[in-house]
Amino acid sequence: MDLAVVGAGRVGTSLAVLWRRAGHRIVAVAGGAATRGRAARFLPGVPVLDAIGAAKGAEVVVIATPDAAIGSVCQEMATAGALDAANAVVHASGATGLDALAAAAASGAATLSVHPLQTCPTVEAGVERIPGSTFAVTAAAGDDQGFALGERLVEDAAGHPVRIADERKPLYHAAAVFASNCLVTVTALAEELGLAAGIEDPIAAFAPLQEATLANIARVGPAEALTGPAVRGDAITLERNLEALHRYAPDAVRSYVVLADLALELAERSGRVRADRTAVEEVLARWR
Ligand SMILES: NC(=O)c1ccc[n+]([C@@H]2O[C@H](COP(=O)([O-])OP(=O)(O)OC[C@H]3O[C@@H](n4cnc5c(N)ncnc54)[C@H](OP(=O)(O)O)[C@@H]3O)[C@@H](O)[C@H]2O)c1
């Protein structure tokens, strides 16, 4: 296929590199001031045009700008007559609906999205990590051709497609926030507490524990992988943890209680609370 990538940043360039390897032609890329150098480095020989020029030569136009620019960039290409029924316009955002591509749809183009469930801090990381990653593929309800095109694009980037309905994209994205961003956030809290406890490099100290935990989750699922005081029904340890937090890191008490509540619910749902949960609930209620 002839593809154009508008917004050839980290994700757009990574996808373009992978699609090129799979035999597609990248007819042009577009973006801001830094895009030219990125294209010269990772996509040698691919012309850097403006969005309208890039779209005009392509069957499939992939918009991989920051989320907030998807709608306006799409509108700009549609208004200039660069999109019609021969085009498919695709965005790569996890939280944005197909409504951002409404101007393309009004021009007769097919609209869909392919969102890599992966973190791409650099182009190099994207090219390495995207293969093997799951992608959410979204097209309008009943648009089997749109879904099929998305699945082909994902498979050609060596990803695994999963169909997600447009109205469930924000829910899907919230799930990804829990799986990734929340992990980072609680790790930052663990780092702060580890430092306060006297560990010089808490991130390095906790890494083997975290890696083993993630491996366990992948192997047996979160319910079976859960360990710790809540699942043990260990009210005394919970009380000691909370007293220490109150003394040394009072801002962390609220987070600890919320997460212990969730752990208790998970343990309860999977039938794994080993002791009477009343004692644990009493401790948590006192610190709420
Ligand atoms: N990074 C990730 O981990 C990740 C993962 C999954 C999905 N996504 C999604 O992928 C999309 C792109 O994210 P990214 O992280 O790759 O962004 P990025 O690295 O910031 O790249 C954005 C690209 O868009 C260009 N650009 C910025 N503003 C523009 C505008 N107003 N008009 C035209 N081009 C513009 C930039 O040009 P210059 O660089 O030249 O300024 C750059 O080429 C987003 O929808 C994001 O949600 C990102």
The ligand as an ORCA input file, in Angstrom:
! r2SCAN-3c Opt
* xyz 0 1
  N       4.590      7.769     22.519
  C       3.847      6.755     22.936
  O       4.270      6.004     23.837
  C       2.509      6.451     22.317
  C       1.998      5.148     22.459
  C       0.798      4.832     21.828
  C       0.114      5.782     21.087
  N       0.608      7.049     20.999
  C      -0.160      8.015     20.189
  O       0.574      8.281     18.988
  C       0.320      9.621     18.575
  C       1.639     10.351     18.430
  O       2.288     10.354     19.689
  P       3.877     10.493     19.767
  O       4.240     10.192     21.176
  O       4.518      9.735     18.657
  O       4.040     12.058     19.519
  P       5.360     12.881     19.161
  O       6.580     12.051     19.300
  O       5.256     14.171     19.901
  O       5.192     13.164     17.607
  C       4.192     14.008     17.111
  C       4.464     14.303     15.664
  O       3.480     15.238     15.218
  C       4.126     16.429     14.742
  N       3.253     17.517     15.141
  C       3.130     18.118     16.333
  N       2.141     19.031     16.308
  C       1.661     19.020     15.041
  C       0.670     19.764     14.344
  N      -0.063     20.673     14.990
  N       0.473     19.497     13.034
  C       1.196     18.544     12.384
  N       2.151     17.796     12.982
  C       2.364     18.058     14.279
  C       5.488     16.435     15.394
  O       6.395     17.179     14.631
  P       7.809     17.686     15.253
  O       8.360     16.579     16.079
  O       8.615     17.960     14.040
  O       7.481     18.888     16.059
  C       5.818     14.952     15.356
  O       6.212     14.568     14.067
  C      -0.624     10.238     19.610
  O      -1.948     10.096     19.159
  C      -0.386      9.375     20.843
  O      -1.506      9.340     21.692
  C       1.793      7.418     21.585
*
